[in-house]
């Protein structure tokens, strides 16, 4: 590999510019790259389609899996063409079996899903590295340009899908209109369930054609990223500059040799005379024969420096007591003894735990204050910070005044319900039984807070009473409701023996003389 024979300019580039260079390389050799890829890959695709005719998806999956094996041929062509040794189609095809040997199993198994495949493939194929040497080389190469290589693979995946769909849409648009009119969804479904595998294999063939166009570009872009990284690491551009400089200076070598020989010949001494030993020092007088001597200039400069603005003298008159003021000043500069001892004690380890405890206490107080503020103003935070509206406080449901056409308000009931029912039972049993039932509903609403509504039926009221899990109340309510329904809807007057039973049960539940 001679860098001077490179067909492109060797210089450091940013990753995207390097990929542009790869696209230009693939365009320059597109006929050779696309033809070689088609000759190698399309027969394999046809063989897989024939062997797996009943499984078109598996056929295209295996073809996609073998892409790293096909990519080695474009890389070989590009590596030769870069340095002016472009192989012919026959030479490239003869080299392909040899290119498959190194680490093919690894390329098709655990390295198959590498997003940097195009960038690291030259390490195996061109440098011939494996094992630890390959890992060390990749560790250096992947320090830069690895992200661009991953983006290249990701963009390539989407581009393959877009081109594949585009070819299928183009195929559909090129169909004759009469064939399209004869199609129906029913016929398509029936054909798909039978033996219409040729259409799936045809769409797979579109994918194979997409790879003929895109894969040489993908390999060329990864190869250009690899070249750019090696240019940065090995300073190929600087090496080329030195080589060109050596070529330019090759004709001047003889002239330099002749000049050196001429200078080496003995001749008249052209060296400067040795200076005398009596060299004047920096303080020695100089320029003695001039109107302005060195001493006069020095005195003039010193006089200027003694005057404003270089020097401003000021006379201050005040009283002082000898050296006392200086001693006081020294005493003021020194810290007092108690402060010095306190600072020394604070530096000891004994105060470290105390300081740590104070720090924890302060942090706890801060967090506690913060938590208290959040809890104190939680409604404000919900209203102005959270997107959720504040939960509305449920208003207590109003107690209905009538149920089943009966007035159940406590104001309309007597003070002693059981005694009043006993008085009415002999002459007005219907009123007595209705009084007990109204009083029961009133107690359920006010004492037990059952959510009874006007639309509830007697059965629903009994279900809510059952949820209270009070068997005596449930038994009394069922018996009273049954007799009330018999009288209200069946017009069956209760017997006289029922009166003491219901009144005694009322008193046992709500107490003797219990009002409603």
C-alpha positions as CSV (number, residue, x, y, z in Angstrom):
1,X,0.0,0.0,0.0
2,X,1.6,3.3,-1.2
3,X,-0.2,6.4,0.1
4,X,1.1,8.4,-2.8
5,X,-0.8,6.2,-5.2
6,X,-4.2,6.9,-3.5
7,X,-6.9,8.1,-5.9
8,X,-8.4,10.4,-3.3
9,X,-7.0,13.1,-1.2
10,X,-5.7,11.7,2.1
11,X,-6.6,14.2,4.9
12,X,-8.6,14.1,8.1
13,X,-12.3,14.6,7.6
14,X,-15.3,14.7,9.9
15,X,-17.4,11.5,9.8
16,X,-20.1,12.7,7.5
17,X,-17.7,14.1,5.0
18,X,-15.9,10.7,5.1
19,X,-19.1,9.0,4.3
20,X,-19.7,11.4,1.4
21,X,-16.3,10.3,0.2
22,X,-17.5,6.7,0.4
23,X,-20.5,7.5,-1.7
24,X,-18.2,9.1,-4.4
25,X,-16.0,6.0,-4.4
26,X,-19.0,3.8,-4.9
27,X,-20.3,6.0,-7.7
28,X,-16.9,5.9,-9.4
29,X,-16.8,2.1,-9.4
30,X,-20.6,1.5,-9.4
31,X,-20.7,-0.8,-12.4
32,X,-18.1,-3.2,-11.0
33,X,-19.5,-3.1,-7.5
34,X,-23.1,-3.7,-8.5
35,X,-22.3,-6.3,-11.1
36,X,-20.1,-8.3,-8.7
37,X,-22.7,-8.1,-6.0
38,X,-25.5,-9.3,-8.3
39,X,-23.4,-12.2,-9.6
40,X,-22.6,-13.4,-6.1
41,X,-25.9,-12.7,-4.2
42,X,-28.7,-13.3,-6.7
43,X,-27.9,-17.0,-7.4
44,X,-27.8,-17.6,-3.7
45,X,-31.2,-15.9,-3.4
46,X,-32.6,-18.0,-6.2
47,X,-31.4,-21.2,-4.6
48,X,-32.9,-20.3,-1.2
49,X,-36.2,-19.4,-2.9
50,X,-36.3,-22.8,-4.6
51,X,-35.4,-24.8,-1.6
52,X,-37.8,-22.9,0.7
53,X,-40.6,-22.3,-1.8
54,X,-43.2,-23.1,0.9
55,X,-41.6,-20.6,3.3
56,X,-40.8,-17.3,1.6
57,X,-40.3,-15.4,4.8
58,X,-37.6,-17.9,5.9
59,X,-35.9,-17.6,2.5
60,X,-35.6,-13.9,2.7
61,X,-34.5,-14.1,6.3
62,X,-31.6,-16.4,5.5
63,X,-30.7,-14.2,2.5
64,X,-30.6,-11.2,4.8
65,X,-28.5,-13.2,7.3
66,X,-25.8,-13.9,4.7
67,X,-25.2,-10.2,4.0
68,X,-21.8,-10.0,5.8
69,X,-20.5,-12.8,3.5
70,X,-21.5,-10.8,0.4
71,X,-20.1,-7.5,1.8
72,X,-16.5,-8.8,1.7
73,X,-16.3,-8.7,-2.1
74,X,-17.1,-4.9,-2.4
75,X,-14.6,-4.2,0.3
76,X,-11.9,-6.0,-1.6
77,X,-12.7,-4.1,-4.8
78,X,-12.7,-0.7,-3.0
79,X,-9.4,-1.4,-1.1
80,X,-7.7,-2.2,-4.4
81,X,-9.3,0.6,-6.4
82,X,-8.3,3.2,-3.8
83,X,-4.6,2.8,-4.6
84,X,-5.0,2.5,-8.4
85,X,-5.1,-1.3,-8.6
86,X,-8.8,-1.8,-9.6
87,X,-9.4,-5.5,-10.3
88,X,-11.4,-6.8,-13.1
89,X,-14.7,-8.5,-12.6
90,X,-13.2,-12.0,-13.1
91,X,-10.3,-11.3,-10.7
92,X,-12.7,-10.1,-8.0
93,X,-14.9,-13.2,-8.4
94,X,-11.9,-15.5,-8.2
95,X,-10.9,-13.8,-4.9
96,X,-14.3,-14.1,-3.3
97,X,-13.9,-17.7,-2.0
98,X,-10.6,-16.8,-0.4
99,X,-12.2,-13.7,1.2
100,X,-14.8,-15.9,2.9
101,X,-12.4,-17.9,5.0
102,X,-11.2,-15.6,7.8
103,X,-13.7,-15.5,10.7
104,X,-16.8,-16.1,8.6
105,X,-18.6,-18.0,11.4
106,X,-18.1,-15.2,13.8
107,X,-19.4,-12.7,11.2
108,X,-22.6,-14.7,10.8
109,X,-23.2,-15.4,14.5
110,X,-22.4,-13.2,17.4
111,X,-21.1,-10.3,15.3
112,X,-24.0,-10.4,13.0
113,X,-26.0,-7.7,14.8
114,X,-23.1,-5.3,15.3
115,X,-24.2,-1.8,14.4
116,X,-20.6,-0.9,13.4
117,X,-20.1,-3.8,11.0
118,X,-19.1,-1.8,8.0
119,X,-16.6,0.2,10.1
120,X,-14.8,-2.8,11.7
121,X,-14.9,-5.2,8.8
122,X,-11.6,-4.0,7.3
123,X,-9.8,-4.9,10.6
124,X,-10.5,-8.6,9.8
125,X,-10.3,-8.6,6.1
126,X,-7.6,-6.0,5.3
127,X,-5.4,-6.1,8.5
128,X,-6.0,-9.8,9.1
129,X,-6.3,-9.4,12.9
130,X,-8.0,-11.8,15.2
131,X,-8.3,-12.5,18.9
132,X,-6.7,-10.0,21.4
133,X,-5.0,-8.1,18.6
134,X,-8.4,-7.5,17.0
135,X,-9.9,-6.4,20.3
136,X,-7.1,-3.9,21.0
137,X,-7.3,-2.5,17.5
138,X,-11.1,-2.1,17.8
139,X,-10.7,-0.4,21.1
140,X,-8.5,2.2,19.4
141,X,-10.6,2.6,16.3
142,X,-14.0,2.8,18.1
143,X,-12.9,5.7,20.2
144,X,-14.1,8.0,17.4
145,X,-16.4,7.5,14.4
146,X,-18.2,4.6,16.1
147,X,-21.4,6.7,16.5
148,X,-21.3,7.6,12.8
149,X,-20.9,4.0,11.8
150,X,-24.0,3.1,13.9
151,X,-26.0,5.9,12.4
152,X,-24.9,4.6,9.0
153,X,-26.3,1.1,9.8
154,X,-29.5,2.6,11.2
155,X,-30.1,4.8,8.2
156,X,-29.3,2.0,5.9
157,X,-32.0,-0.2,7.5
158,X,-34.6,2.4,7.0
159,X,-33.4,3.1,3.5
160,X,-33.6,-0.5,2.6
161,X,-37.2,-0.7,3.9
162,X,-38.2,2.4,2.0
163,X,-36.7,1.3,-1.3
164,X,-38.3,-2.2,-0.9
165,X,-41.7,-0.7,-0.3
166,X,-41.1,1.7,-3.2
167,X,-40.4,-1.1,-5.6
168,X,-43.5,-3.0,-4.5
169,X,-45.6,0.1,-5.0
170,X,-44.0,0.7,-8.4
171,X,-44.8,-2.9,-9.4
172,X,-48.5,-2.4,-8.4
173,X,-48.7,0.9,-10.4
174,X,-47.3,-0.8,-13.5
175,X,-49.9,-3.5,-13.5
176,X,-52.5,-3.3,-16.3
177,X,-55.7,-1.8,-15.3
178,X,-57.8,-4.8,-16.4
179,X,-55.9,-7.1,-14.1
180,X,-56.5,-4.7,-11.2
181,X,-60.2,-4.6,-12.0
182,X,-60.5,-8.4,-12.0
183,X,-59.0,-8.6,-8.5
184,X,-61.2,-8.7,-5.4
185,X,-60.4,-9.2,-1.8
186,X,-62.0,-12.6,-1.7
187,X,-59.9,-13.9,-4.6
188,X,-56.8,-12.5,-3.0
189,X,-57.5,-14.2,0.3
190,X,-58.3,-17.5,-1.4
191,X,-55.2,-17.3,-3.5
192,X,-53.0,-16.5,-0.5
193,X,-54.4,-19.5,1.3
194,X,-53.6,-21.8,-1.5
195,X,-50.4,-21.6,-3.6
196,X,-49.8,-17.9,-4.3
197,X,-46.2,-18.1,-3.0
198,X,-44.8,-16.7,-6.2
199,X,-46.0,-13.2,-5.2
200,X,-44.2,-13.4,-1.9
201,X,-41.0,-14.6,-3.6
202,X,-41.4,-11.7,-6.1
203,X,-41.5,-9.2,-3.3
204,X,-38.4,-10.9,-1.8
205,X,-36.7,-10.5,-5.2
206,X,-37.4,-6.7,-4.9
207,X,-35.4,-6.8,-1.7
208,X,-32.5,-8.6,-3.4
209,X,-32.5,-5.9,-6.1
210,X,-32.5,-3.2,-3.4
211,X,-29.4,-4.7,-1.9
212,X,-27.7,-4.7,-5.3
213,X,-28.0,-0.9,-5.3
214,X,-27.5,-0.1,-1.6
215,X,-25.0,-2.5,-0.2
216,X,-22.0,-1.3,-2.2
217,X,-22.7,2.2,-1.0
218,X,-23.0,0.9,2.6
219,X,-19.7,-0.9,2.4
220,X,-18.0,2.1,0.8
221,X,-19.2,4.5,3.5
222,X,-17.9,2.2,6.2
223,X,-14.6,1.7,4.4
224,X,-14.2,5.5,4.1
225,X,-14.8,5.9,7.8
226,X,-12.1,3.3,8.5
227,X,-9.7,5.2,6.2
228,X,-10.5,8.5,7.9
229,X,-9.8,7.0,11.4
230,X,-6.5,5.5,10.3
231,X,-5.5,8.9,8.8
232,X,-6.1,10.5,12.1
233,X,-4.3,7.8,14.1
234,X,-1.3,7.3,11.8
235,X,-1.0,10.9,10.4
236,X,-1.1,9.7,6.8
237,X,-1.5,13.3,5.6
238,X,1.7,14.4,7.3
239,X,3.5,11.4,5.9
240,X,2.4,12.4,2.4
241,X,3.7,16.0,2.9
242,X,7.1,14.7,4.0
243,X,7.3,12.4,1.0
244,X,6.5,15.3,-1.4
245,X,9.1,17.4,0.4
246,X,11.7,14.7,0.0
247,X,10.9,14.5,-3.7
248,X,11.3,18.2,-4.2
249,X,14.6,18.3,-2.3
250,X,16.1,15.3,-4.2
251,X,17.5,17.4,-7.0
252,X,19.1,19.9,-4.6
253,X,21.2,17.3,-2.7
254,X,24.1,17.4,-5.2
255,X,24.3,21.2,-5.0
256,X,24.3,21.1,-1.2
257,X,27.2,18.6,-1.3
258,X,29.3,20.8,-3.6
259,X,28.6,23.9,-1.4
260,X,29.7,22.0,1.7
261,X,33.0,20.9,0.1
262,X,33.8,24.5,-0.9
263,X,33.2,25.7,2.6
264,X,35.5,23.0,4.0
265,X,38.5,24.1,1.8
266,X,41.3,26.0,3.6
267,X,41.4,29.8,2.9
268,X,41.7,33.1,4.4
269,X,40.3,33.5,7.9
270,X,37.0,35.2,7.8
271,X,36.3,34.9,11.5
272,X,35.7,38.1,13.4
273,X,38.4,39.4,15.7
274,X,38.4,38.3,19.2
275,X,37.0,41.1,21.4
276,X,39.3,42.6,24.0
277,X,39.0,41.4,27.5
278,X,38.5,44.9,28.9
279,X,34.7,44.9,28.4
280,X,32.9,47.7,30.1
281,X,30.4,46.7,32.8
282,X,26.9,48.0,33.1
283,X,28.0,50.6,35.7
284,X,31.1,51.8,33.8
285,X,30.9,55.3,32.3
286,X,30.0,55.4,28.6
287,X,29.5,58.0,25.9
288,X,32.2,60.1,27.5
289,X,32.9,61.9,24.2
290,X,29.3,62.9,23.7
291,X,27.5,66.1,25.0
292,X,25.3,63.9,27.2
293,X,27.3,61.4,29.2
294,X,26.0,58.3,30.9
295,X,26.3,59.8,34.4
296,X,24.4,62.9,33.4
297,X,21.6,60.9,31.8
298,X,21.3,58.7,35.0
299,X,21.1,61.8,37.2
300,X,18.5,63.3,35.0
301,X,16.4,60.1,35.1
302,X,16.7,59.9,38.8
303,X,15.6,63.5,39.2
304,X,12.5,62.9,37.1
305,X,11.5,59.8,39.1
306,X,11.8,61.8,42.4
307,X,9.1,64.3,41.2
308,X,5.3,63.9,40.6
309,X,3.6,61.9,39.3
310,X,6.2,59.2,40.0
311,X,6.7,60.2,43.6
312,X,4.3,62.1,45.8
313,X,5.6,63.1,49.2
314,X,3.2,64.3,52.0
315,X,4.1,65.7,55.4
316,X,1.8,64.7,58.3
317,X,2.2,66.2,61.7
318,X,0.8,64.4,64.8
319,X,1.6,63.3,68.3
320,X,2.8,59.8,69.2
321,X,4.5,58.2,72.2
322,X,7.7,56.7,70.9
323,X,7.5,53.0,70.1
324,X,4.2,52.3,72.0
325,X,2.1,52.6,68.9
326,X,4.1,50.1,67.0
327,X,3.8,47.6,69.9
328,X,0.0,48.2,70.0
329,X,-0.1,47.5,66.3
330,X,1.8,44.3,66.7
331,X,-0.6,43.3,69.5
332,X,-3.6,44.0,67.4
333,X,-2.3,41.8,64.6
334,X,-2.1,38.8,66.9
335,X,-5.4,37.0,67.8
336,X,-6.3,36.8,71.5
337,X,-5.3,33.7,73.4
338,X,-8.8,32.4,74.2
339,X,-9.7,32.6,70.5
340,X,-6.5,30.7,69.5
341,X,-7.1,28.0,72.1
342,X,-10.8,27.6,70.9
343,X,-9.7,27.2,67.3
344,X,-7.1,24.6,68.3
345,X,-9.8,22.7,70.2
346,X,-12.1,22.8,67.2
347,X,-9.5,21.3,65.1
348,X,-9.4,18.2,67.3
349,X,-11.2,15.0,66.4
350,X,-13.5,15.3,69.5
351,X,-15.4,18.1,67.8
352,X,-15.7,16.2,64.5
353,X,-18.6,14.1,65.7
354,X,-20.3,17.1,67.2
355,X,-20.0,19.0,63.9
356,X,-21.4,16.0,62.0
357,X,-24.3,15.8,64.4
358,X,-25.1,19.5,64.0
359,X,-24.9,19.1,60.2
360,X,-27.3,16.2,60.3
361,X,-29.6,18.1,62.6
362,X,-29.6,21.1,60.4
363,X,-30.4,19.0,57.3
364,X,-33.2,17.3,59.2
365,X,-34.7,20.6,60.2
366,X,-34.4,21.8,56.6
367,X,-36.1,18.7,55.2
368,X,-38.7,18.8,57.9
369,X,-39.5,22.5,57.2
370,X,-39.7,21.7,53.5
371,X,-42.1,18.8,54.1
372,X,-44.2,20.9,56.4
373,X,-44.5,23.6,53.8
374,X,-45.5,21.1,51.2
375,X,-48.1,19.6,53.4
376,X,-49.3,23.0,54.6
377,X,-49.8,24.3,51.1
378,X,-50.7,21.1,49.4
379,X,-54.0,22.4,48.1
380,X,-52.2,25.4,46.5
381,X,-49.6,23.1,44.9
382,X,-52.3,20.9,43.5
383,X,-54.1,23.9,42.0
384,X,-51.1,25.7,40.5
385,X,-48.5,22.9,40.0
386,X,-50.5,19.8,39.2
387,X,-52.5,19.5,36.0
388,X,-55.2,17.6,37.8
389,X,-58.1,19.7,39.2
390,X,-58.7,19.8,42.9
391,X,-61.0,17.0,44.1
392,X,-64.4,18.5,44.8
393,X,-65.7,17.8,48.2
394,X,-68.7,15.6,48.1
395,X,-71.7,17.3,49.6
396,X,-73.7,15.0,51.9
397,X,-76.7,13.7,50.1
398,X,-80.0,15.2,51.2
399,X,-82.2,12.9,53.3
400,X,-85.3,12.1,51.3
401,X,-88.6,13.1,53.0
402,X,-90.7,10.5,51.3
403,X,-90.2,6.9,50.3
404,X,-92.8,4.6,48.6
405,X,-95.3,7.4,49.0
406,X,-94.7,7.5,52.8
407,X,-93.6,10.5,54.8
408,X,-90.4,9.4,56.6
409,X,-89.3,12.6,58.3
410,X,-88.8,12.3,62.0
411,X,-91.0,15.4,62.7
412,X,-94.1,13.5,61.5
413,X,-93.5,10.5,63.8
414,X,-94.8,10.2,67.4
415,X,-92.5,10.2,70.4
416,X,-93.2,6.5,71.2
417,X,-93.8,4.6,68.0
418,X,-94.5,1.2,69.5
419,X,-97.2,2.6,71.9
420,X,-98.9,4.6,69.2
421,X,-98.9,1.5,66.9
422,X,-100.6,-0.5,69.7
423,X,-103.3,2.1,70.1
424,X,-104.0,2.1,66.3
425,X,-103.8,-1.6,65.8
426,X,-107.4,-2.5,67.0
427,X,-109.2,0.2,65.0
428,X,-106.7,1.1,62.2
429,X,-104.3,-1.8,61.6
430,X,-103.2,-0.4,58.2
431,X,-102.2,2.9,59.8
432,X,-100.4,1.0,62.6
433,X,-98.4,-1.1,60.3
434,X,-97.6,1.9,58.1
435,X,-96.4,3.8,61.1
436,X,-93.9,1.0,62.0
437,X,-92.6,0.9,58.5
438,X,-92.2,4.6,58.2
439,X,-90.4,4.7,61.5
440,X,-88.1,1.9,60.3
441,X,-87.2,3.9,57.2
442,X,-86.6,7.0,59.2
443,X,-84.2,5.2,61.5
444,X,-82.3,3.7,58.6
445,X,-81.8,7.2,57.1
446,X,-80.9,9.1,60.2
447,X,-79.3,6.6,62.5
448,X,-77.6,4.2,60.1
449,X,-77.2,6.7,57.2
450,X,-78.2,4.3,54.5
451,X,-78.2,6.0,51.1
452,X,-81.8,5.4,50.3
453,X,-83.4,7.1,47.4
454,X,-86.8,7.6,46.0
455,X,-86.2,5.2,43.2
456,X,-85.3,2.3,45.6
457,X,-87.6,-0.7,46.0
458,X,-88.4,-2.6,49.1
459,X,-86.0,-5.4,48.0
460,X,-83.2,-2.9,47.5
461,X,-83.8,-1.5,51.0
462,X,-83.5,-5.0,52.4
463,X,-80.2,-5.5,50.5
464,X,-78.7,-2.4,52.0
465,X,-79.9,-3.5,55.5
466,X,-78.2,-6.8,54.9
467,X,-74.9,-5.0,54.2
468,X,-75.0,-3.5,57.8
469,X,-74.4,-7.1,59.1
470,X,-76.9,-6.8,62.0
471,X,-79.0,-10.0,62.0
472,X,-81.7,-8.8,64.4
473,X,-82.3,-5.7,62.4
474,X,-82.3,-7.6,59.2
475,X,-84.8,-10.2,60.5
476,X,-87.2,-7.5,61.9
477,X,-87.0,-5.5,58.6
478,X,-87.8,-8.6,56.5
479,X,-90.8,-9.5,58.6
480,X,-92.1,-6.0,58.7
481,X,-91.5,-5.5,55.0
482,X,-93.3,-8.7,54.1
483,X,-96.4,-7.8,56.1
484,X,-96.3,-4.3,54.7
485,X,-96.3,-5.5,51.2
486,X,-99.1,-8.0,51.9
487,X,-101.2,-5.2,53.2
488,X,-100.2,-2.5,50.7
489,X,-100.4,-4.5,47.5
490,X,-102.5,-7.6,48.5
491,X,-104.9,-5.8,50.9
492,X,-104.4,-8.5,53.5
493,X,-105.1,-7.2,57.0
494,X,-102.6,-8.5,59.5
495,X,-103.9,-10.5,62.4
496,X,-104.1,-9.3,66.0
497,X,-101.4,-11.7,67.2
498,X,-98.9,-9.9,65.0
499,X,-99.2,-6.6,66.9
500,X,-97.3,-7.6,70.1
501,X,-94.7,-9.5,68.1
502,X,-93.8,-6.4,66.0
503,X,-94.0,-3.9,68.8
504,X,-91.8,-6.0,71.1
505,X,-89.3,-6.4,68.3
506,X,-89.2,-2.7,67.8
507,X,-88.6,-2.0,71.5
508,X,-85.8,-4.6,71.6
509,X,-84.1,-3.0,68.7
510,X,-84.6,0.7,69.5
511,X,-85.4,0.6,73.2
512,X,-88.7,0.9,75.2
513,X,-90.6,4.0,74.3
514,X,-88.0,4.8,71.6
515,X,-89.0,7.6,69.4
516,X,-88.3,7.5,65.7
